[in-house]
Amino acid sequence: MKSLSRGKVILIGAGPGDAELITLKAVRYLQQADVVLTDRLVNQEILDTHVPSYAKIIFVGKEGCNQGESVSQKEINNLLVRYAVAGNTVVRLKGGDVAFFSNVLDELAILQSSGISYEIVPGITAAAGASAYAGIPLTARGYARGVRFLTYSSRTVYTAEYWKELAGTEDTLVFYMAGETWYDLATHFMENNVSTEKELAIIQQATTPVQQVFIHKFNELCKGGKPQQSYISPSIVIIGKVVGLHETYSWWDTLAGTEPFFRSASRKAVEVINENKLSA
């Protein structure tokens, strides 16, 4: 634990959706919290069950530019410092794991420069939760040599050489933030002669009661025609031979319907749902 001075901030990974995937250590700190700054992709049940009634809960969600408004990282940093300097125990609650494709480094930097004590509590990242609940072992023997975690969006730029290497690797590839751009992603693989033994899985709202798994075979995609389907955030993309295991080992029962499980980012900069106010 990094021990400095003043109040304390606990950075916690809440897991990918299922409220029971949060760790015991995370629960203990939530039960001690005076203030909780929570991301959008956190199960509301976690807040309702584990945060004491006197605590202040502040929603600082981020969402795609076409889906709603987001709280800026600068404002989140300011809130962390503001409440910690006042002597509060502050929990910064993030969906999935604390450090997988998050802005944790920005938050650590401001805490350290402000002389605020902090601790990091890891959580189950989306790749682990999604693959497990879809029955897709990421490094199944005989199907993959390893696994890589990447991101892909409309702003992602990889070299031609790297696309070629990705298309030919025996590693399982997991792409975060690729639900909206999955077909563009698939096109890069097809242009680089990806093996037709590989498949592409899109796991939508993983580990929630409304999880959906969509499988696309590269040999079918190569025949042309983009499937007319959009996916609800959060969605994660898995590419590799291991995707073929889903049909045999899928086990998670999901509910019918395609409603978003997670709240939309608030159009207010900060939304407080507990009435009790703390000094800050």
C-alpha positions in Angstrom: 0.0 0.0 0.0 1.2 3.5 -0.9 1.0 5.5 2.4 1.3 9.3 2.2 -1.1 11.6 4.2 -4.5 13.1 4.5 -7.6 11.1 3.5 -7.5 8.0 1.5 -8.7 6.8 -1.9 -9.3 3.2 -2.7 -9.3 2.4 -6.4 -11.5 -0.7 -6.9 -12.4 -2.9 -9.9 -16.1 -3.9 -9.6 -16.0 -6.7 -12.2 -17.7 -6.8 -15.6 -21.4 -7.0 -14.6 -22.5 -9.8 -12.4 -22.7 -8.3 -8.9 -21.3 -11.5 -7.3 -18.0 -11.2 -9.2 -16.8 -8.3 -6.9 -14.0 -9.3 -4.5 -14.4 -9.6 -0.7 -11.8 -6.9 -0.3 -13.7 -4.6 -2.5 -16.9 -5.2 -0.5 -15.1 -4.4 2.8 -13.8 -1.1 1.5 -17.2 -0.1 0.0 -18.8 -0.8 3.4 -16.3 1.7 5.0 -16.7 4.4 2.3 -17.7 8.0 3.0 -17.8 8.8 -0.8 -18.0 6.6 -3.8 -17.2 7.8 -7.3 -18.6 5.2 -9.6 -18.3 4.6 -13.3 -21.3 3.8 -15.6 -20.4 0.2 -16.1 -21.0 -0.9 -12.5 -23.9 -3.0 -11.5 -26.4 -0.9 -9.4 -26.9 -3.9 -7.1 -23.3 -3.5 -5.9 -24.1 0.1 -4.8 -27.4 -0.8 -3.3 -26.0 -3.8 -1.3 -22.6 -2.7 -0.1 -22.5 1.1 0.2 -23.7 2.4 3.6 -26.7 4.6 3.6 -24.7 7.6 5.0 -22.2 7.6 2.1 -22.4 9.9 -0.9 -22.5 8.3 -4.3 -21.4 10.3 -7.2 -21.8 9.0 -10.8 -18.9 10.0 -13.0 -19.7 7.8 -16.0 -18.1 8.0 -19.5 -19.9 7.0 -22.7 -19.4 7.2 -26.4 -19.8 10.7 -27.9 -23.0 9.6 -29.7 -24.6 8.1 -26.6 -24.6 10.8 -24.0 -22.4 13.1 -22.0 -19.4 12.1 -19.9 -17.7 13.5 -16.9 -14.3 14.8 -17.8 -11.2 13.1 -16.3 -10.2 16.5 -14.9 -13.4 16.8 -12.9 -13.0 13.2 -11.6 -9.5 14.0 -10.5 -10.7 17.2 -8.7 -13.5 15.3 -6.9 -11.0 12.6 -5.7 -8.7 15.3 -4.2 -11.6 17.4 -2.9 -13.1 14.7 -0.8 -9.9 12.9 0.3 -8.3 16.2 1.5 -11.4 16.7 3.7 -10.5 13.4 5.5 -12.9 11.1 3.8 -12.5 7.5 2.8 -13.1 7.7 -1.0 -13.8 4.7 -3.2 -13.1 5.1 -6.9 -15.2 2.3 -8.4 -14.5 1.2 -11.9 -16.1 -1.4 -14.1 -14.0 -4.5 -14.7 -10.5 -4.2 -13.4 -9.0 -0.9 -12.3 -6.1 -0.8 -14.8 -7.4 -2.5 -18.0 -7.8 0.3 -20.5 -8.8 2.9 -17.9 -7.5 6.3 -16.9 -6.1 5.0 -13.6 -2.7 6.5 -14.3 -4.1 10.0 -14.4 -5.8 9.4 -11.1 -2.8 7.9 -9.5 -0.7 10.9 -10.6 -3.1 13.5 -9.1 -3.3 11.5 -5.8 0.4 11.2 -5.5 1.1 14.9 -6.4 -1.6 15.9 -3.9 -0.1 13.8 -1.1 -3.1 11.6 -0.7 -2.9 8.0 0.4 -4.2 5.3 -2.0 -4.7 1.6 -2.5 -5.5 -0.4 -5.6 -7.9 -3.4 -5.4 -8.0 -5.4 -8.7 -11.2 -6.7 -10.2 -12.2 -9.3 -12.9 -11.7 -7.6 -16.2 -14.2 -7.8 -19.0 -12.1 -10.2 -21.1 -12.0 -12.8 -18.3 -15.7 -12.4 -17.4 -17.0 -12.4 -21.0 -14.9 -15.4 -22.1 -15.8 -17.5 -19.0 -19.6 -16.7 -19.3 -19.5 -17.5 -23.0 -17.7 -20.8 -22.6 -14.6 -19.6 -24.5 -11.4 -20.5 -22.7 -9.0 -17.9 -23.9 -5.8 -20.1 -23.9 -7.3 -23.5 -24.4 -4.6 -26.1 -25.1 -4.4 -26.9 -28.8 -6.4 -23.8 -29.8 -4.2 -20.9 -28.7 -0.6 -20.2 -27.7 -1.4 -17.1 -25.7 -3.8 -14.2 -25.4 -3.5 -10.5 -26.2 -5.6 -7.6 -24.9 -6.1 -4.7 -27.4 -8.5 -1.9 -28.2 -10.1 -1.0 -31.4 -12.1 2.1 -32.3 -12.5 4.5 -35.3 -9.4 6.3 -34.0 -7.1 3.2 -33.8 -4.1 3.2 -36.1 -2.1 0.0 -36.6 0.6 -0.4 -39.3 0.0 -2.7 -42.2 2.7 -5.0 -40.8 1.0 -5.2 -37.5 -2.4 -6.1 -39.0 -0.7 -8.9 -41.0 0.9 -10.2 -37.8 -2.4 -10.1 -35.9 -4.2 -12.0 -38.7 -1.6 -14.7 -38.7 -1.0 -15.1 -34.9 -2.0 -18.3 -33.0 -2.8 -16.1 -30.0 -6.4 -15.4 -29.0 -7.1 -11.7 -29.5 -9.5 -9.7 -27.3 -10.5 -6.3 -28.4 -12.0 -3.9 -25.9 -14.2 -1.0 -27.1 -14.8 -2.7 -30.5 -18.5 -3.3 -30.5 -19.4 -0.4 -32.8 -16.4 -1.0 -35.2 -16.3 -4.8 -35.2 -16.9 -5.2 -38.9 -14.2 -2.7 -39.8 -12.0 -4.7 -37.5 -13.0 -8.0 -39.2 -12.3 -6.4 -42.6 -8.6 -5.8 -41.6 -8.3 -9.5 -40.8 -10.0 -10.6 -44.0 -7.7 -8.4 -46.0 -4.8 -10.1 -44.4 -5.9 -13.6 -45.2 -7.0 -14.7 -41.7 -7.4 -18.4 -41.3 -11.0 -19.6 -41.9 -10.5 -21.8 -38.8 -10.8 -18.7 -36.7 -14.1 -17.1 -35.7 -15.1 -13.7 -34.3 -17.3 -13.5 -31.2 -19.1 -10.3 -30.0 -20.1 -10.6 -26.4 -22.6 -8.0 -25.5 -23.2 -6.9 -21.9 -21.1 -9.7 -20.6 -21.9 -11.5 -17.3 -25.2 -9.7 -16.9 -28.7 -11.3 -17.1 -29.0 -10.0 -20.6 -25.7 -11.1 -22.0 -25.8 -12.1 -25.7 -23.1 -13.8 -27.7 -22.9 -13.4 -31.5 -20.6 -15.6 -33.6 -19.3 -14.6 -37.0 -17.3 -17.1 -39.1 -14.7 -15.5 -41.3 -15.4 -17.8 -44.2 -19.0 -16.5 -44.2 -18.0 -12.9 -43.8 -15.6 -13.2 -46.8 -18.6 -14.0 -49.0 -19.6 -10.4 -48.7 -22.3 -8.4 -47.2 -22.1 -6.7 -43.8 -24.5 -8.1 -41.2 -27.1 -5.5 -40.3 -26.7 -5.6 -36.6 -25.6 -3.2 -33.9 -24.5 -4.1 -30.5 -25.2 -2.5 -27.1 -22.4 -1.1 -25.0 -20.4 -2.6 -23.5 -19.4 -5.2 -26.1 -16.1 -7.1 -26.3 -14.7 -8.9 -29.4 -12.8 -12.1 -29.3 -11.0 -13.5 -32.4 -9.4 -16.9 -32.6 -9.9 -20.6 -32.9 -11.1 -20.7 -29.3 -14.3 -19.0 -30.3 -15.4 -22.3 -31.9 -15.6 -23.7 -28.3 -18.6 -21.5 -27.5 -21.2 -23.8 -29.2 -20.1 -26.8 -27.0 -19.3 -25.1 -23.7 -21.7 -22.2 -23.4 -23.5 -22.4 -20.1 -24.8 -19.0 -19.0 -28.5 -18.6 -19.2 -29.6 -15.2 -20.3 -33.0 -13.4 -20.4 -34.8 -12.4 -23.5 -34.6 -8.8 -24.6 -32.0 -6.3 -25.7 -32.5 -3.5 -23.2 -29.3 -1.8 -21.9 -28.3 -3.3 -18.5 -26.2 -0.3 -17.4 -27.4 3.2 -16.8 -26.6 5.8 -19.4 -24.1 8.5 -18.5 -25.8 11.3 -16.7 -26.4 14.5 -18.6 -25.5 16.3 -15.4 -21.8 16.5 -14.6 -22.4 14.8 -11.3 -25.4 13.0 -10.0 -25.7 12.4 -6.2 -28.3 9.8 -5.1 -27.6 9.6 -1.3 -29.1 12.6 0.5 -26.5 12.9 3.2 -23.9 15.5 2.5 -20.3 15.4 3.6 -17.9 18.3 4.3 -15.5 18.9 1.5 
